Amino acid sequence: LTLWAAGVPSARIGLAEQEGLGVLAGPRHPALGQMARARALLGHVIGVLPTVHTTADHATADTLFIPRRLQGEALGQKGALAADYAALGLRVAVWDEDDLALAATA
């Protein structure tokens, strides 16, 4: 989150699998980057959720709208973070805008 806020791009997290390159220690997973980005996104949502009021009567946000381009990142590897969003009282929906949005829905 600190790097995102500072505008520092990250092209890769971890090493690409290749013959002859053995990992001796540390985390290893083919989707490590996606898992890290998904956790960071969840952390961001947790950070802003308490301050978000989306309607004039201050209704509590219950839906997180994820840009279509990020839908693979939103819930994590194989939906691993779905329960975390549900525990926050949020359902996740995909939309065609560029930014994340929290909204109260009927």
DSSP file (Angstrom, degrees, kcal/mol; ACC not computed):
  #  RESIDUE AA STRUCTURE BP1 BP2  ACC     N-H-->O    O-->H-N    N-H-->O    O-->H-N    TCO  KAPPA ALPHA  PHI   PSI    X-CA   Y-CA   Z-CA
    1    1 A L     >        0   0    0      0, 0.0     4,-2.7     0, 0.0     5,-0.2   0.000 360.0 360.0 360.0 -37.2    0.0    0.0    0.0
    2    2 A T  H  >  +     0   0    0      2,-0.2     4,-1.5     1,-0.2     6,-0.2   0.913 360.0  46.1 -62.7 -43.0    2.9    2.4    0.8
    3    3 A L  H  4>S+     0   0    0      2,-0.2     5,-2.6     1,-0.2     4,-0.5   0.917 112.3  50.4 -66.7 -43.1    4.4    1.8   -2.7
    4    4 A W  H >45S+     0   0    0      1,-0.2     3,-1.5     3,-0.2    -2,-0.2   0.939 110.2  50.2 -58.6 -46.6    1.0    2.2   -4.4
    5    5 A A  H 3<5S+     0   0    0     -4,-2.7    -1,-0.2     1,-0.3    -2,-0.2   0.830 110.8  49.5 -62.3 -32.1    0.3    5.5   -2.5
    6    6 A A  T 3<5S-     0   0    0     -4,-1.5    -1,-0.3    -5,-0.2    -2,-0.2   0.480 115.4-116.3 -85.5  -2.7    3.8    6.8   -3.6
    7    7 A G  T < 5 +     0   0    0     -3,-1.5    -3,-0.2    -4,-0.5    -2,-0.1   0.737  61.5 152.6  75.6  22.4    3.1    5.8   -7.2
    8    8 A V      < -     0   0    0     -5,-2.6    -1,-0.2    -6,-0.2     2,-0.1  -0.777  36.4-142.3 -89.0 115.7    5.9    3.3   -7.3
    9    9 A P        -     0   0    0      0, 0.0     2,-0.5     0, 0.0    -5,-0.0  -0.456   8.5-156.4 -77.1 149.9    5.2    0.6   -9.9
   10   10 A S        -     0   0    0     -2,-0.1     3,-0.1     1,-0.1    -2,-0.0  -0.974  12.1-179.2-126.9 116.7    6.0   -3.0   -9.3
   11   11 A A        +     0   0    0     -2,-0.5     2,-0.3     1,-0.2    -1,-0.1   0.760  69.2  14.6 -85.6 -26.2    6.4   -5.2  -12.3
   12   12 A R        -     0   0    0     21,-0.0     2,-0.5     4,-0.0    -1,-0.2  -0.998  50.0-163.3-153.6 142.1    7.2   -8.5  -10.5
   13   13 A I  S    S-     0   0    0     -2,-0.3    20,-0.4    -3,-0.1     2,-0.1  -0.990  72.7  -6.8-124.1 120.6    7.0  -10.0   -7.1
   14   14 A G  S    S-     0   0    0     -2,-0.5     2,-0.3    18,-0.1    14,-0.1  -0.363  95.3 -60.2  89.6-174.5    9.1  -13.2   -6.7
   15   15 A L        -     0   0    0     -2,-0.1     2,-0.2    -3,-0.0     3,-0.0  -0.848  46.1-112.1-111.5 145.4   11.0  -15.1   -9.4
   16   16 A A        -     0   0    0     -2,-0.3     2,-0.2     1,-0.1    -2,-0.0  -0.516  40.1-105.8 -71.5 141.5    9.8  -16.7  -12.5
   17   17 A E        +     0   0    0     -2,-0.2     2,-0.3    13,-0.1    -1,-0.1  -0.501  53.5 160.0 -66.2 131.4   10.0  -20.5  -12.5
   18   18 A Q    >   -     0   0    0      3,-0.4     3,-1.9    -2,-0.2     2,-0.0  -0.986  45.4 -92.0-153.9 149.8   12.8  -21.7  -14.8
   19   19 A E  T 3  S+     0   0    0     -2,-0.3     3,-0.1     1,-0.3     0, 0.0  -0.337 110.7  20.9 -61.8 135.5   14.9  -24.8  -15.2
   20   20 A G  T 3  S+     0   0    0      1,-0.2     2,-0.7    -2,-0.0    -1,-0.3   0.318  97.0 106.4  89.2  -8.7   18.1  -24.7  -13.2
   21   21 A L    <   -     0   0    0     -3,-1.9    -3,-0.4     2,-0.0     2,-0.4  -0.897  50.4-172.6-106.5 109.0   16.9  -22.0  -10.8
   22   22 A G        -     0   0    0     -2,-0.7     2,-0.6    -3,-0.1    -3,-0.0  -0.828  20.9-134.7-103.6 139.2   16.1  -23.5   -7.4
   23   23 A V        -     0   0    0     -2,-0.4     3,-0.1     1,-0.2     5,-0.0  -0.824  19.4-175.8 -91.6 120.6   14.5  -21.6   -4.6
   24   24 A L        -     0   0    0     -2,-0.6     2,-0.3     1,-0.3    -1,-0.2   0.810  63.0 -10.0 -87.3 -32.5   16.3  -22.4   -1.3
   25   25 A A  S    S+     0   0    0      2,-0.1    -1,-0.3     0, 0.0     0, 0.0  -0.983  91.9  53.5-160.0 163.5   14.1  -20.5    1.1
   26   26 A G  S    S-     0   0    0     -2,-0.3     2,-0.1    -3,-0.1    -3,-0.0  -0.256  88.8 -27.7  97.5 176.2   11.3  -18.0    1.3
   27   27 A P        -     0   0    0      0, 0.0     2,-0.4     0, 0.0    -2,-0.1  -0.359  57.3-177.4 -67.7 141.6    7.8  -17.9   -0.1
   28   28 A R        +     0   0    0    -14,-0.1    -2,-0.1    -2,-0.1   -14,-0.0  -0.954  19.2 133.9-144.4 121.0    7.2  -19.7   -3.3
   29   29 A H    >   -     0   0    0     -2,-0.4     3,-1.6     1,-0.0     4,-0.2  -0.920  53.5-126.6-162.6 139.4    4.0  -19.8   -5.3
   30   30 A P  T 3  S+     0   0    0      0, 0.0     3,-0.2     0, 0.0   -13,-0.1   0.742 113.8  40.8 -63.9 -21.1    3.2  -19.3   -9.0
   31   31 A A  T 3> S+     0   0    0      1,-0.1     4,-2.5     2,-0.1     5,-0.2  -0.048  74.8 126.3-114.3  31.3    0.6  -16.6   -8.2
   32   32 A L  H <> S+     0   0    0     -3,-1.6     4,-2.4     1,-0.2     5,-0.2   0.892  73.7  51.1 -57.7 -42.7    2.5  -14.8   -5.4
   33   33 A G  H  > S+     0   0    0    -20,-0.4     4,-2.6    -4,-0.2    -1,-0.2   0.930 111.2  47.0 -61.6 -46.3    2.2  -11.4   -7.0
   34   34 A Q  H  > S+     0   0    0      1,-0.2     4,-2.6     2,-0.2    -1,-0.2   0.910 112.2  50.6 -62.4 -41.8   -1.6  -11.7   -7.4
   35   35 A M  H  X S+     0   0    0     -4,-2.5     4,-2.1     2,-0.2    -1,-0.2   0.904 111.7  47.7 -63.8 -40.4   -1.9  -12.9   -3.9
   36   36 A A  H  X S+     0   0    0     -4,-2.4     4,-2.3    -5,-0.2    -2,-0.2   0.921 113.1  47.5 -66.5 -43.9    0.1  -10.0   -2.6
   37   37 A R  H  X S+     0   0    0     -4,-2.6     4,-2.5     2,-0.2    -2,-0.2   0.893 110.9  52.1 -64.3 -39.2   -1.9   -7.4   -4.6
   38   38 A A  H  X S+     0   0    0     -4,-2.6     4,-2.3     2,-0.2    -1,-0.2   0.914 111.0  47.0 -64.0 -42.6   -5.2   -9.0   -3.5
   39   39 A R  H  X S+     0   0    0     -4,-2.1     4,-2.5     2,-0.2    -1,-0.2   0.895 111.9  51.0 -64.4 -40.2   -4.2   -8.7    0.1
   40   40 A A  H  X S+     0   0    0     -4,-2.3     4,-2.2     2,-0.2    -2,-0.2   0.909 109.8  49.7 -64.4 -41.2   -3.0   -5.1   -0.4
   41   41 A L  H  X S+     0   0    0     -4,-2.5     4,-2.5     2,-0.2    -2,-0.2   0.921 110.6  49.8 -62.9 -43.9   -6.3   -4.2   -2.0
   42   42 A L  H  X S+     0   0    0     -4,-2.3     4,-2.6     1,-0.2    -2,-0.2   0.919 109.9  51.7 -60.0 -42.9   -8.2   -5.8    0.9
   43   43 A G  H  X S+     0   0    0     -4,-2.5     4,-2.0     1,-0.2    -2,-0.2   0.890 109.2  50.2 -60.7 -39.5   -6.0   -3.8    3.3
   44   44 A H  H  X S+     0   0    0     -4,-2.2     4,-1.9     2,-0.2     5,-0.2   0.932 110.9  48.5 -63.3 -46.3   -6.9   -0.6    1.4
   45   45 A V  H  X S+     0   0    0     -4,-2.5     4,-2.2     1,-0.2    -2,-0.2   0.919 110.5  51.1 -61.7 -43.7  -10.6   -1.3    1.5
   46   46 A I  H  < S+     0   0    0     -4,-2.6    -1,-0.2     1,-0.2    -2,-0.2   0.889 109.7  52.5 -59.6 -38.9  -10.4   -2.0    5.2
   47   47 A G  H  < S+     0   0    0     -4,-2.0    -1,-0.2    -5,-0.2    -2,-0.2   0.850 117.9  33.8 -67.3 -35.5   -8.6    1.3    5.7
   48   48 A V  H >X S+     0   0    0     -4,-1.9     3,-1.3     1,-0.1     4,-0.6   0.680  96.5  84.9 -95.1 -18.1  -11.2    3.4    3.9
   49   49 A L  G >< S+     0   0    0     -4,-2.2     3,-1.3     1,-0.3    12,-0.2   0.871  85.0  55.0 -56.0 -43.5  -14.4    1.5    4.8
   50   50 A P  G 34 S+     0   0    0      0, 0.0    -1,-0.3     0, 0.0    -2,-0.1   0.758 111.4  45.7 -64.3 -20.8  -15.0    3.2    8.2
   51   51 A T  G <4 S+     0   0    0     -3,-1.3     2,-0.6    -4,-0.2    -2,-0.2   0.438  88.9 105.3-100.4   0.0  -14.9    6.7    6.6
   52   52 A V    <<  +     0   0    0     -3,-1.3     9,-0.6    -4,-0.6     2,-0.4  -0.726  32.9 163.5 -93.3 123.0  -17.1    6.0    3.6
   53   53 A H  B     -A   60   0A   0     -2,-0.6     7,-0.1     7,-0.1     5,-0.0  -0.994  10.7-175.9-129.9 127.3  -20.7    7.3    3.5
   54   54 A T        +     0   0    0      5,-1.1     2,-0.3    -2,-0.4     6,-0.1   0.564  56.2  50.0-108.7  -8.5  -22.2    7.3    0.1
   55   55 A T  S >  S-     0   0    0      4,-0.4     3,-2.1     1,-0.1    48,-0.0  -0.831  85.9-104.7-128.3 167.5  -25.7    8.8    0.4
   56   56 A A  T 3  S+     0   0    0     -2,-0.3    -1,-0.1     1,-0.3    -3,-0.0   0.822 122.0  50.6 -59.6 -31.9  -27.1   12.0    1.9
   57   57 A D  T 3  S-     0   0    0     -3,-0.0    -1,-0.3     1,-0.0    -3,-0.0   0.263 117.5-113.1 -92.9  14.4  -28.5   10.0    4.8
   58   58 A H    <   -     0   0    0     -3,-2.1    -2,-0.1     1,-0.2     2,-0.1   0.876  45.1-174.4  61.1  43.2  -25.1    8.4    5.5
   59   59 A A        -     0   0    0      1,-0.1    -5,-1.1    45,-0.1    -4,-0.4  -0.396  30.4-106.2 -64.5 145.6  -26.1    4.9    4.6
   60   60 A T  B     -A   53   0A   0     -7,-0.1    -7,-0.1    -6,-0.1     2,-0.1  -0.568  34.8-109.9 -77.4 135.3  -23.4    2.3    5.2
   61   61 A A        +     0   0    0     -9,-0.6    43,-0.3    -2,-0.3    -1,-0.1  -0.408  41.4 167.4 -64.0 135.5  -21.6    1.0    2.2
   62   62 A D        +     0   0    0     41,-2.0    29,-2.1     1,-0.2     2,-0.4   0.405  57.3  60.2-128.3  -3.0  -22.5   -2.7    1.4
   63   63 A T  E     -bC  91 103B   0     40,-2.0    40,-2.3    27,-0.2     2,-0.6  -0.994  60.1-155.9-132.6 131.1  -21.1   -3.2   -2.1
   64   64 A L  E     -bC  92 102B   0     27,-3.1    29,-2.8    -2,-0.4     2,-0.6  -0.926  14.3-152.7-102.7 118.2  -17.6   -2.9   -3.3
   65   65 A F  E     -bC  93 101B   0     36,-3.5    36,-1.6    -2,-0.6    29,-0.2  -0.833  11.6-163.8 -94.6 121.6  -17.5   -2.2   -7.1
   66   66 A I  E     -b   94   0B   0     27,-3.3    29,-2.3    -2,-0.6    34,-0.1  -0.870  25.8-110.0-105.4 132.4  -14.3   -3.4   -8.7
   67   67 A P  E >   -b   95   0B   0      0, 0.0     3,-2.5     0, 0.0     4,-0.4  -0.359  29.9-119.3 -57.9 140.6  -13.1   -2.3  -12.1
   68   68 A R  G >  S+     0   0    0     27,-2.1     3,-1.3    29,-0.3     4,-0.3   0.843 113.7  61.2 -51.0 -37.4  -13.5   -5.1  -14.6
   69   69 A R  G 3  S+     0   0    0      1,-0.3    -1,-0.3     2,-0.1     3,-0.2   0.691 109.3  42.4 -66.6 -16.9   -9.7   -5.0  -15.2
   70   70 A L  G X> S+     0   0    0     -3,-2.5     4,-1.9     1,-0.1     3,-1.4   0.330  79.0 106.0-107.7   5.2   -9.1   -5.8  -11.5
   71   71 A Q  H <> S+     0   0    0     -3,-1.3     4,-0.8    -4,-0.4    -1,-0.1   0.833  79.1  54.7 -60.7 -31.0  -11.7   -8.5  -11.0
   72   72 A G  H 34 S+     0   0    0     -4,-0.3    -1,-0.3     1,-0.2     7,-0.2   0.764 112.9  43.8 -69.8 -24.0   -9.0  -11.2  -11.0
   73   73 A E  H X4 S+     0   0    0     -3,-1.4     3,-0.7     2,-0.1    -2,-0.2   0.768  97.5  75.5 -87.7 -28.5   -7.2   -9.4   -8.2
   74   74 A A  H 3< S+     0   0    0     -4,-1.9    -2,-0.1     1,-0.3    -3,-0.1   0.890 104.8  27.6 -59.1 -50.8  -10.2   -8.5   -6.1
   75   75 A L  T 3< S-     0   0    0     -4,-0.8     6,-3.2     1,-0.2     7,-0.5   0.427 106.4-128.2 -96.9   2.3  -11.0  -11.8   -4.4
   76   76 A G    X   -     0   0    0     -3,-0.7     3,-1.9     4,-0.2    -1,-0.2  -0.116  56.5 -13.9  81.4 178.8   -7.6  -13.3   -4.5
   77   77 A Q  G >  S-     0   0    0      1,-0.3     3,-1.3     2,-0.2    -4,-0.1  -0.367 135.9 -13.9 -59.4 119.4   -6.3  -16.6   -5.8
   78   78 A K  G 3  S-     0   0    0      1,-0.3    -1,-0.3    -2,-0.2    -2,-0.1   0.810 126.6 -60.1  54.7  35.1   -9.3  -18.9   -6.3
   79   79 A G  G X  S+     0   0    0     -3,-1.9     3,-1.8    -7,-0.2     4,-0.4   0.728  88.2 152.9  72.4  21.9  -11.6  -16.5   -4.3
   80   80 A A  T <  S+     0   0    0     -3,-1.3     3,-0.3     1,-0.3    -4,-0.2   0.736  70.4  46.5 -59.3 -25.0   -9.5  -16.9   -1.2
   81   81 A L  T 3> S+     0   0    0     -6,-3.2     4,-2.0     1,-0.2     3,-0.3   0.383  79.8 100.0-101.2   4.6  -10.5  -13.5    0.1
   82   82 A A  H <> S+     0   0    0     -3,-1.8     4,-2.4    -7,-0.5     5,-0.2   0.905  84.1  50.2 -56.2 -43.0  -14.3  -13.7   -0.5
   83   83 A A  H  > S+     0   0    0     -4,-0.4     4,-2.3    -3,-0.3    -1,-0.2   0.841 106.4  56.2 -66.0 -32.5  -14.9  -14.6    3.1
   84   84 A D  H  > S+     0   0    0     -3,-0.3     4,-1.0     2,-0.2    -1,-0.2   0.916 110.0  44.3 -65.2 -43.1  -12.9  -11.6    4.3
   85   85 A Y  H  <>S+     0   0    0     -4,-2.0     5,-2.5     1,-0.2     3,-0.5   0.907 113.0  51.6 -67.2 -40.6  -15.0   -9.2    2.2
   86   86 A A  H ><5S+     0   0    0     -4,-2.4     3,-1.6     1,-0.2    -2,-0.2   0.888 105.1  56.3 -62.2 -38.5  -18.2  -10.9    3.4
   87   87 A A  H 3<5S+     0   0    0     -4,-2.3    -1,-0.2     1,-0.3    -2,-0.2   0.780 104.2  53.9 -64.3 -25.9  -17.0  -10.5    7.0
   88   88 A L  T 3<5S-     0   0    0     -4,-1.0    -1,-0.3    -3,-0.5    -2,-0.2   0.510 122.5-110.2 -81.8  -4.7  -16.7   -6.8    6.4
   89   89 A G  T < 5S+     0   0    0     -3,-1.6     2,-0.4    -4,-0.3    -3,-0.2   0.722  76.6 131.4  81.9  22.8  -20.4   -6.9    5.2
   90   90 A L      < -     0   0    0     -5,-2.5     2,-0.4    -6,-0.1    -1,-0.3  -0.889  44.8-158.4-113.7 137.8  -19.4   -6.2    1.6
   91   91 A R  E     -b   63   0B   0    -29,-2.1   -27,-3.1    -2,-0.4     2,-0.5  -0.843  24.1-130.5-100.5 152.2  -20.5   -8.0   -1.5
   92   92 A V  E     +b   64   0B   0     -2,-0.4     2,-0.3   -29,-0.2   -27,-0.2  -0.898  27.7 177.7-108.1 129.1  -18.1   -7.5   -4.5
   93   93 A A  E     -b   65   0B   0    -29,-2.8   -27,-3.3    -2,-0.5     2,-0.4  -0.944  23.5-128.2-128.7 150.5  -19.5   -6.5   -7.9
   94   94 A V  E     +b   66   0B   0     -2,-0.3     2,-0.3   -29,-0.2   -29,-0.1  -0.778  30.3 173.1 -98.6 140.8  -17.7   -5.8  -11.2
   95   95 A W  E     -b   67   0B   0    -29,-2.3   -27,-2.1    -2,-0.4    -2,-0.0  -0.904  40.0-115.3-141.2 172.4  -18.3   -2.6  -13.1
   96   96 A D  S    S+     0   0    0     -2,-0.3     2,-0.2   -29,-0.2    -2,-0.0   0.099  77.2 104.3-100.3  21.6  -16.9   -0.8  -16.2
   97   97 A E  S    S-     0   0    0      2,-0.2   -29,-0.3   -31,-0.1    -2,-0.2  -0.475  74.3-121.7 -93.3 172.0  -15.4    2.3  -14.5
   98   98 A D  S    S+     0   0    0     -2,-0.2     2,-0.2   -31,-0.1    -1,-0.1   0.704  85.1  56.0 -88.4 -21.3  -11.7    2.8  -13.8
   99   99 A D  S    S-     0   0    0    -33,-0.1    -2,-0.2     1,-0.1     2,-0.1  -0.702  84.1-103.3-114.7 162.0  -11.8    3.2  -10.0
  100  100 A L        -     0   0    0     -2,-0.2     2,-0.3   -34,-0.1   -34,-0.2  -0.442  39.6-171.1 -70.8 153.9  -13.0    1.3   -7.0
  101  101 A A  E     -C   65   0B   0    -36,-1.6   -36,-3.5    -2,-0.1     2,-0.4  -0.988  18.4-152.7-149.2 143.9  -16.2    2.4   -5.4
  102  102 A L  E     +C   64   0B   0     -2,-0.3     2,-0.3   -38,-0.2   -38,-0.2  -0.951  27.6 171.2-111.3 135.5  -18.1    1.6   -2.2
  103  103 A A  E     -C   63   0B   0    -40,-2.3   -41,-2.0    -2,-0.4   -40,-2.0  -0.993  36.1-123.1-145.8 151.0  -21.9    2.1   -2.4
  104  104 A A        -     0   0    0     -2,-0.3     2,-0.3   -43,-0.3   -43,-0.1  -0.827  36.1-167.4 -88.2 128.0  -25.0    1.5   -0.4
  105  105 A T              0   0    0     -2,-0.5    -2,-0.0     1,-0.1     0, 0.0  -0.859 360.0 360.0-118.9 155.0  -27.4   -0.6   -2.4
  106  106 A A              0   0    0     -2,-0.3    -1,-0.1     0, 0.0    -2,-0.0   0.468 360.0 360.0 -81.7 360.0  -31.0   -1.3   -1.8
